[in-house]
Amino acid sequence: MDVPQRTTRGSAGVRDIFGRLALIAAAALTLAGCDSNTAREIRVVGSSTVYPFTTAVAETFVNQGGGRKAPVVESIGSGAGLKRFCDGVGWEYPDIANASRRIKKSEYALCQKNGVGEIMEVQIGVDGVALAEANNGPKLTLTKKDVYLALAASPNGKPNTARTWRDVNPALPALPIQVMGPPATSGTRDALVELVMEPGCAAADPQAKALKASKDTAPYDSRCKRIRDDGPYIDKGENDNLIVQGLAANPNALGVFGYSYLEENIDRLHGVPIDGIAPSYASIADGSYPGARPLFLYVKKRHLRAVPGLSDFLALYASMWAPKGKLTQRGLIAAPDALRAHSAQVVAQRIALDPAGLH
């Protein structure tokens, strides 16, 4: 079975257009030419937060029998996963991207540039970006402003010199700021910035509102969205279990990860309240916890016709995300009834994402 190769952009616009058309045609022939005897397994890449839920569905999928190949699920972060997902269509590319944030307009554009075509957006549930510490830790209680002043690279437009929590807020202990979290490719880190740091910036920096409204977004991004890289924020990669282990070894540190990892380790960790609200199933489900966020799957519609079992895999996913379902037993927080019904409709009717609302 031939695998389509991506064409190289030429200097002429006509060559570029025909190159993309050739890519699409080759990919279509490849997908159409594969049958169930030669087909590969389902391939999923992306978010470390969504990873355990997709893995649980994959296990159930294989255990249903019928000689199904085990899906391959890779935890490489939402950003890296969506990039690989959007690299092309065909047998060598992933079928699904796990994401702990919504796909960006630029990422969707990359998918279209590379001939991916229509994409399905499926919200599988809700999660929270949890700040956590060891049960024998200092029992910190933080505000969004505290988190911003501790982790921003340039709070209020100046290099961050805070080294202890007391430097951030006199009411906090004089303990070193040590926050273990995911890398820049992670949707969890994106959500930390969007849901906690940006509101914290608005509370701390009187210029934030005007900078955000400016056509030149660079000053706002520098002051409100960039995380410091001088030591207090510790990049632990895409393996959230390493953060859990790090908290056990260092009780004075904080960790940032999806709520499911906190719930799995509740015997040795607890959530840090933000603005007086601790991360919990109830506070995330009702949206009162500041770090609440949706979780997604992105699916290539053209792969549904060619990858054996992919439609069944998605239908199985939809059957497992209800309250008290198998995925909530793994730590997923069920989406509200209307959202679950919409997601089930997207899966059943193969409804494509409308990119008009993307940012």
N, C-alpha and C positions, 0 to 999 in steps of 0.2 A: 504494500500500500504506500503510494507516494505521499509525502508530507509537503504541503505548500510552503514555499519560501517567501519571506517578506521581500518586496521590491525596494530598491534603493532610490531615494528621491533624486531626480535629475534636475538640471538647471532650468529646463523648459517646462512651462506649465502643462503643455499637452502630454509630455512624457510622464509627468507626475499623475495626471488623470488616468492615462491608460495603464500605468503601473498599478494603481489602486484597483482599477477594474479587473486587471489580470489576477490580482491577489484574491479578490472576492470570488471570481470564477473558479480559480484553482481550489480554494477552500471549499466551495460548494460541491465540486466534483469529488473531492476527498471525502467529505462527510457523507455524501450520497453513496459513495462506492464501498463503504465499510458495512459489513453485516455482523450479526451477533456472534458469529464464530471467530471473527478476527478482531472484534472491537475491544478497546481497552476499558479499564475501570473508570468510574466517575472520579474526577479530580477537583479538589476544592483547595483554595489558598486564602490566606488573609488573617483576620483578627485573632489574637490570642484569647480575647474575651469570649468570642463566639465559638472558638475551637472546641471546648468540651461539650457543647450542645450538639454541634454537627457530628462530632465523634460518637456521641451517644446514639444519634440517629443512624449513623453508619453501622454501628454494632448491631442494632436491631434489624437493619436492612439485610445484613449478611445472615443473621440468625433465622430469617424467614425462609431460608432454603432456596431451592431452585438453582443451585450452582452459581449464584451471583458472585462476581468478583468484589473483593473488599474495596470500598472507596478509599482513595488516598487523600488525607486531609493534612495540610501543612499550616503551621502557625508561624507566619512571617510578618504580621502586622497589617492593619487595614490599608495603609498607604501603599506598602510594597505589594500586597495582594491585589489591590485594584490595578496597579500598574501592570503586573504580570497578566491579570485577567484581560486588560485592554490591549495587550500586545498583538492580538490577532485572533482569528477564528480558524478552527481546524483541529486536527487530532493532537497536535503538540501543545495546545494551549488549554488552560483550565476551563472547566464548565461553570464553576460557581466561585464567587468571591464572598467570603465572610467579612462583615464590616461592622465595627462598633460606632460608626458615624455614617451619615448619608454621603453618597457619592458626590464629588464636586463637579461643577460645570466643566472645569478643565479636564477632569478625568473622563467624563462622558465624551468630551470632544476627542480625546485620544482614542477612545474605543471606536468612534465613527471614522476617524482618520485611518485606522488600521482595519477597517472593513468588518467590525464585529456585528454591526447591525442592531436590531432591536434587543433591548435588555429588559428583563423583569426585575422589579424591585419588590422584595418580600420582607416586610417587617415581621420578625419571628417572636418578638417580645420586648421587654424593657429591662434595663440594667441601671446600675448607678456607679459612677466613678467614686470609689470609696477611698478615703484616707483612713489608714488603720495603724495601730500600734500594738505591741505585745501587751498581754494582760498584766504584766508587771512593769509596764511603762509609766510615764508621768501623768497619764490621764489628761492630755491636752484637750482644750475646747477652743476652736479657732473660728474666726470670721473669714469671709471671702477676702476682705481687705488684708488680714494677717497673712493669708496664703500668698496673695499677690506681692506684698512687701518682702516676703521671705524668698520667693522663687523667681521674681521678675529680674531680667538681666539689667534693666535700666528703669527702675521705678521713678516716676516723676521726672524722667529724662536724665537721671544721673546714675553712674555705675553703682551697682548694689554692693554696699559695704557691710550689710548685716551679717553677723556670724552666729548670733544666738537668738532665740525666740524673744528674749527680753529687748534686744535691739529693735525688734519689730513692734512690740507692744509691751509697755512696762508692767502690765498685769500678768505676763507670761513668765515662766521660769527661765533662768540664765543657762539654758541647755543649748548645745550646738545645734544649728539647723542641719539636719541630715534627713533628706527625703529620697527614698529609693523609688524609682519609677521607670516607665517604659521609654523607648527611644523616640526620635522625631517621626519615625514611620508609623507609629502606633495611633490608632483611633482613640484609645484611652487617653493618650497625652493630648490629642486634639480636643477631646471633650473636657479635659481638665482646664485647658486654656479658655475654651469658649464658655463653659458653664460656671467656672470658679474665678479664674484669673481676670478675665475681661470685666465682669461685674465688680471685682475687687479693685481693678484699676479705675473704674468709674467712680468708686467711692473714695479713692485715695488721691486721684489726680484731677484737679479742677479743669485741666485742659483736655481731658480725655474725650469729652463729648464733641468738642469742636474738631479735634484731630480725627476722630472717627468719621465725621461728616465731610472731611476734606477729600478732594479728588486724589491727592497724593497720599496714599495709605501707608507709605513707608514709616513716617514718624510715629503713627499710631501703633503699627505692628511692633516697632522697636520698643516702645514704652509699655505696651499692654499685653503683647502676645509672646514675646521672646523669653524663653526660660534661660536662666543663668547657667553658665558652663564652667564656673570657677570653683566647684567643689561641693557646695551644699546640696545641689541636686545631683543624685547619683544614678546614671543610666545603667539599668540592670538588664537590658535587652528585652526580647519578646517572651521570655520564659517567666511567667508570673510566679511560679513556684520558687524561683530564686529570690524574689522579693520576700515571700513568706519565710523562707529560711534565713534571710538577712535580718528580719525583724526578731526572729527567735534568738539570733546571736547578738543583737544590739537593741536592748529594750528601750533606749532613748531615741531611736530612729522612727520615722514614719514611712509607710509604704503607700503607693498609689496603684490600684488595680481594680478590676471589675468586682462588683459585689459578690458574685458567686464564689470567688476565691476567699473572701472574708467569711462567708457562710460555711464553706468547707472546713475552715480552720478556726471556728468560733471557740473551740476549746482552749486555744492559745492566743487568739487575737481579738480585738474589739474595734469597732468603728469610732473614728474621731468626729464628734459633732461639728457641723459647719453652720454658723448662724443659729446655734442652739438646736439643730435637728440632726440626729444620728442616722447613718444609713441603716435601713431595715427594709424588709419586704414591703411593709405597709407604707412607709414614707416614700419609697421609690415608686410603688404602684400608684399612689395618689398624687405624685408629682411634687410633694412638699419638700423633699430632700433636694438641695440645690444641685446635686450632681446627677440627677436622674436623666437618662438618655435612651433613645431607641436602639435596637439592634437589627441588622439587616442581612439578607442574602441578596446577591445580584447574580442573575442567571442569563446565559446566552440562549435566546429563543431558538437560534438555528441549531444549537447542539441538542435541543430537546428531540429533534427529529432523527438524530443520528447516534446518540449515545444510549445504548440499551439500559433501561432501568432508571434513567434520569427523571422522567416524569413520575415514576413510582416513588423514587426517593423523595421528591418534593411533596408528594401527597402524604407520604409517611411522616415527614417533618410536620405538616399541618395537623396531623392526627395526634401529635405528641406535645404541642405547645399550649394546651388548654390548662386552666387552673387545676391543680392536683394531678396533672399529667406527668408523664415520665420526665419531661425536661424541667418542670418546676421542681421535681425531686432532686434534680442535679443543680439547682440554684437559679434557673431562669425565672424571671418575674413575668407572669402572664400579662399580655397587653389587654387593655379594655375590650369588652365584647365587640364593639363596632370595628375596632382596628383588626381584631382577629378574623372577623367575618370578611373584611375587605382583603386581608392577606390570603385567606382561603379562596376567595373569588379570583384573585390574581393568579394563583396556582392552577385552579381548575380551568379558567378560561384563557390562560396564557396572555394576560394583559400586559402590554409593553409600558415601560416608564415614559411618562411625558416629561421631557427635559426642561420645560418652560419654567418650572419652579426651582431649578437648581441654582446654587450660588457659587 
